[in-house]
Structure formats: C-alpha cells, structure tokens
C-alpha cells in the first residue's frame, strides 16, 4: 500500500468517524480536512525527497566503487598508509600536520578489510555519499526540489569530485565536512541557534581529518553565530576547543611530544608556504596560482560551469543573504590558495568549495531548464551531453586526476616493481628513490618493503640535513645512508614519457662517474645502477640535493614536486 493511498485511506476513515459522531453535521471537519491534507502531502513529499537522496547516494557509491584505485596512487596516499601502521609525523608517517582522525578512521576500516588502500578509498566513497546528501538537502532548503536534483547531478558527474572519491586521499572527506559545516551554519543563519553546538563539534572533528579546515571553515561559523547570544557563542567556543583537544592530545602523545611535533611542522613551514607567499615572492606567483585555481574549478565542475551566468542572474529576494553566506564560506580558502600556497598536483584542495559551487550552479541549471527557451526534450539532451562530457574528462583525460591516469600508473608501478626484483636481490641492492608524487621513493619503499630504500635529495630539517630511509614498511631519519651489506644501488625510475622526469634523472646521473654506471632498458624505463662506493657523491649536502623533480609553476616559485609541496596549514 503506497503512502499516498494510506494517507487518503486514513483521512477517509477519520471523515467517516467524525460524520457518524456528529450525525452528519461535523463542524470539526472544517479544521480536520486541511490538517489531514497538509500532513499527508508533507509525508508524501518527505518520502519522495528521502528516496531521491538515497538514489543519488547510491549512484555516487556505485560510480566511485566501480572505478576505485587498487594501489596507493599518490605520495600522500603512501604516507597515510604508513601512518596507519606507525603514527610518526617526524618521519612523514604521515606528513605533518598529521591528519590524526583520518588515520584513526583508516585503521578502523583496515582492521576489517586488511588493505590500506581499500580502507582509505572506502572512507572517500562514504564521504562522497554524505556530501551528495548534504548538497541535495541544502539546495532544497535554499531553493527547491529541481535545484536540489541538479545540484546533486553536478556533484555526481564532477570530474575532480569523482576522482577523489576513488583514491586514498583526504580531500573527499574534507569536502563532506565542508558541506556539513556549511549546512549547520546555514541553520544558525536562519535562526535555529541551537545548531551552534553541533557546528562547533563538527568543525573540531574536521580539523582532526585535515587541520587546514579549522583555518578555512572557522570564519563561516563565526559569521553565522554573530546574531546568537553571548552564552551560545561561549558554549560553541568551548565545544570547539574541547573537541580539538580530544584528538590533539593523543596525537601529540603518539607523535613523541609537542616539541617533536612542532619541529616537524616548522620544518615544512619553512620549506613550503613560508618561502612562497605573497609577502616574499613576486606578484606573478600569485597570478599563476589564480590561473591554476580557475583551471581546477573547470575540472571540478566541468560543463556545469556554463550555468554560472544563469546562477548569477536572479530575482530571488533572499539571494543577497545567500551570496553573502557563500562568500564567507569560500573566500578564506580562495585567498589561501592564491596568496599562500597551491600546486596543480594538489587540486583536491578545491573540493572544500564543491558544495557551495554545486548549490549555485544547480540553481542556474534548474532556472535554465524550467524557464529557458527550447523544448524539454532538447534540454534533456543538452544535460545528457554535459554529463557525458564530464564523465569523459574523468575517464579519459590526460590529467593526473583521471581514471586513465590512475590505471596507467598502477600498470607502470606493477611493471617497475617486478623489474626491480629481477635486477637485484634485496640483500645486495639499495634503492634510491626521488621525491615525486608518482613512482617516488615512497612507492618504492612501500611496494618493495624487503629492500632498503633511501630518498634523494636529502632534506633540511630543524635538526639538520637528514635522509629518509625505508625498509620493512617503516621510515627512519638519519644524517647519512647506511650501505652495510649491499654492493650496488639502483635508481628507481620516474614515470615514463615525462620529459621533466627524464631530464631530472639525467641530471642525477651527471653527478656520478659515467664509467661506473650500468644502464638497462626494460619495458618503458631505463634502470640505472652503480657501486655503493659512489653514494658519497649523492648524499652530502650539495647544490644537487636542493633540486626537485618537476619545473616550477612560475620562475619565481619553488619546484613543484619538492617536499615543499607539503603545506602545513593547507594540508
């Protein structure tokens, strides 16, 4: 029996009951009829909205799970997996600032699935499902059902959103927390002040997943709480502090103490945003970052960006309030990405903004569909074409954030790992890997755990020049390289077909005597090896130790793929 029929049946029964009671003259029915009618309609509509949210969530889950990654795709992904085994931000397990709650959640899931990559990917999928539900609900609160449907469709087919729902990175989870904080803050903005406690707790939890969320999302909480009483603001502030301390205290304990933690954090701060901000770099660097932001936004929303003009044009009297709320929501992040730190390889940062973007673009798309020129059939065809374009960008584009690139990387990683094992035994071979997001020393050390793997170049930390060494799934920091028991080193190949990677390896080869090197070409890569006696030429502090793999985004900015890409507050 459908809910609509059940409501009608219940109403008819009540009508008959009252009619019999009052002998056909039922003055109560004057009041009962509209009440029952309104209640039944509300229940039917609520049920329909819940069903639609369920369908969108299911579509997100299936699309992400079907195209999920099967290996740790990014350098950061490996750091997270290592952190699940032993938490130590000093050795970048994971890199500072630690992502303590994310690692904790990953451990919980991994205890069931026993696969670090799958555990973290499942977190991304679940978070993506939650995000689409929140996007639907907030669009429904702002506008109505058509806008909620289109906003959810935009999220479902977002090329960048799709990618980050399939890999072991934190950005999809951060998108969920951004949407949830935004939803709760809007409730406060609408006068439902009791939500300030929930919003403060959620913001504190989001900082445990990605500490940058506290910096970038706190302004929207402060803004929405401006009309609440001083008592409520105090309760919210205390709740936020207590929530942060609840995860920060055990994190500092696991990290070896506050001094060890802050030293690791400071080392990265000096290397990353502290060296490349608007205050100490050329204006061209910020302009280049602004262009990068614009391009990432195109990847984030794809063909839905065409709805922006329609979204901006509005006669909605409440649009000013929503625009102000949105600006406070997105401005801190945009300012940070433009003026402090952003690399294209970190494009997931922009997922913090996906929820508000979907809301406005969904509104523009709905307005065009309902009021624009053209037949309904034509508009449906245009929407289908736009969805197909976005799906094609995700599936087949050459960018690192496509399904094609993920599958290519996984095949290349399997080939390199297999070939490395054929070229040298763990007992007498030292692997030298590079500070690269893809096929770097982290992938070498993680997928060849029985080999000793060292990172080139060495890094400058607060404690001095240090070398990252991996073996048996763990990382240590040392002043030099231990070559005890090994006779030869092998340079772990960088991605094939990349000119910058090829040039970088050649620059490393030039540091070594050509007569000592042995080069073997297998598959898509050259495998370069040499005697361990030459290691002294690579690992003392030298000019070569300061160079990264990829060219800079702008001549005045640091190399893209050095350890500098680990932004402290941006990550």
Buried (B, 14 or more C-beta within 10 A) or exposed (E): EEEBEEBBEEBEEBBEEBBEEEEEEBEEBEEBBEEBEEEBEEBBEEEEBEEBBEEBBEBBBEBBEEBBBBBBBBBBBBBBBBBBBEBBBBBBBBBBBBBBBBBBBBBEBBEEEEBBBBBBBBBBBBBBBBBBBBBBBBBBBBBEBBBBBBBBBBBBBBBBBBBBBBBBBBBBBBBBBBBBBBBBBBBBBEEEBEBBBBBBBBBBBBBBBBBBBBBBBBBBBBBBBEEBEEEBBEBBBEBBEEBBEBBBEEBBEBBBEEEBBBBBBBBBBBBBBBBBBBEEBEEEBBEBBBEBBEEBBBBBBBBBBBBBEBBEEBEEEEBEBBBEBBEBBBEBBBEBBBBBBBBBBBBBBBBBBBBBBBBBBBBBBBBBBEEEEEEEEEBEEBBEEBBEBBBBBBBEBEBBBBBEBBBBBBEBBEBBBEBBBEBBEBEEBBBBBBBBBBBBBBBBBBBBBEBBBBBBBBBBBEEEBBBBBBBEBBBEBEEBBBBEEBEBBBBBBBBBEBEBBBEBBEEBBEBBEEEEBEEEEBEBBBBBBBBBEBBEBBBEEEEBBBBBBBBBBBEBBBBBBBBBBBBBBBB
